[in-house]
């Protein structure tokens, strides 16, 4: 079980700034509500396309875009001989409902892997876990409806403990339930070992610094590597 303080920091980090409205991209650093589309995702290639649908954590708020955990994962994949094209669809303040509304945009071009990092802002706002479960389920189903062979990775997030044990328990149960019911791959708590660790976070103590993003990428890599290898082996 995760400590309450890191969980609270992690959830606050995902909703601390901005709304889910899209703004123009700033050079180098992700804005508080930036939807980033690296040009490599648009270049013709046989490499698989991996879309990261998420919040300010995915957008890399406060760090260089190349330092965000999706970009770190791409570098790790390159080193492992498993290159992929990255589309970063992270938006600060995003909820599971907002992610569902943006899904058609994120899936407008063929997608091989969808990584979903959503829900912590739902928890911070005390929204119904059942509604969050419906949103996450619909994200998986719509993705599979459009791209039947797409792999979906669902990142487990946590709700603030101050909402009470009953709420946090119900919230925590959503991720494994959705993953099992829909055949998605569950990634354990995304910020495990990062949330609440001062040296891994920015001065606001809620957004990971470059090293925190690297640690986050390390949490994800074993799961993403398995998927990428299976794609590489598929004729």
Phi, psi and omega in degrees: 000142183275150178292146185298317185298312178299323180297316180298317178297318182297316182292321179295324181300329186275350183229007189293330186225142167079171176248186180267016177281138182280140176233163178299150180286138173268151182292120170088316185243136181290132175287171180291348177214054184258135171255108189265130177236088179304143185297335183294338179288343184255357181273130179306132183194158175269355178293144180295151177262126178244120179258130176254109181258114186194208189248202179299331178298314179291322180293341180079041182303126175087358177233168174295147181303324180291345181264352180292154186299326176298319179292323177297319178298321178297319178295320178296320179294320177301316181295331181271003182074028181233057186296148175217160175268131187257131168237112181267108180250047177271136179225128181296139178080006186290143174250175178296325178293319178295320177298321177295320179295328182271356189301316181301322176297314183292334183257016186295334174245158182309137182234133177264324181221132173245121176257120185252116176240083184218156173121329183297325178289330172300314180295318180299328180269002178068028181284157186299121177301329179295321178292321177298317179300319179296318180296314181295321177298317181293325177299315180295314184294318179294322178297313181291329179294320181279320181230086187305330183268001182293141173268141178239125175252129182247115182277127179285127176242173183233152177264156178298136182292342182289354178275357176103153185297320182298317181293311183295327178293316179295320179297312183298328183286343184298314189296307179296328180293314179294316181300316181291317183292326186255001179072027176272160177269123182273126174259120181304168186328116189300322185260023178301126182082359181243312182300131177081003179260106187308317184288352179253007182232161178289171182305334178287350176067014181234339179250130180300144172273182182306319179293324177296321176294323178296317178296321178298317178299322179295328176295325184275326193307314182303326182282317179291322179301317179301316181293314181298321179293322179294324177293321180295327183276346180283128181301000000 
